[in-house]
Amino acid sequence: MGNTLTIAWKETRAYFSSPMGYIIGGVFLALTGYLFAQSVSAPFAEASIRNWIGSATMLFTLWSPVLTMRLLAEEQKLGTLELLMTSPVRDFEIVVGKYLASLVMLLSILALTAVYALLLLLFGDPDIGPLLAGYLGLVLFGAATLAVGVLASSLTSNQIVAAVISFGILLFLTLLEQAADVTPGTPALLLEQLSLTGHFHDFARGVIDTNNVIYYLSFIFVTLFLAIRNLESKRWR
């Protein structure tokens, strides 16, 4: 546990000490701010974050790959991954530590978007339940996309390639819901269950379904497990 936290702290400091971290965060805040302004300025707008938070999930398909592309790919390119793997640090500690650092960045950015909820509380009369449910869904959705980014970063030493792989996987997982709409019968149900966005709609509506929570947590676990196994395989190459 100590090694995991040490790696997480090192990577978190790297995020907050580099201009890229602030650029990535600034772009996300600018885009979500625009989506929020659009949602509340629409005719007959309601005091809710449902509209912008649903659109914000699509931002993660681009934002998360950029945020995570360097985590393991850079270590491989610089040759420092071999040093880590020969030190008394286990593979799962490396992967989980780096993932936690990206999760800290995600939570920090989402904490800043709480100003949108504050504006609704000041100038409207929103229901607190849907606000909290929406943010819980956004955290889980974002955490799942970060796990995909970590997996992609473990597959290559090229950061751009890692970002493209991550984007491709996330785009595929988000488009499964559209594929389910045009697929009949049981395959449609399977595609909808596998879709990342298919499990988010209840959160956006203010409903916390334990099945959706379990889906995202299971997805994160399986994806990080694959990243760990990929890292372990490099010991034998």
MOBELDA-V106651 format. One record per helix or strand. SS is the DSSP state (2 for helix, 1 for strand). FROM is the first residue (numbers start at 0). LEN is the number of residues. If there is no record, write none. Layout:
ss: (SS	SS)
from: (FROM	FROM)
len: (LEN	LEN)
This chain:
ss: (2	2	2	2	2	2	2	2	2	2	2	2	2)
from: (1	18	49	72	79	90	113	127	158	184	196	200	209)
len: (16	23	19	6	7	22	10	28	23	10	3	4	27)
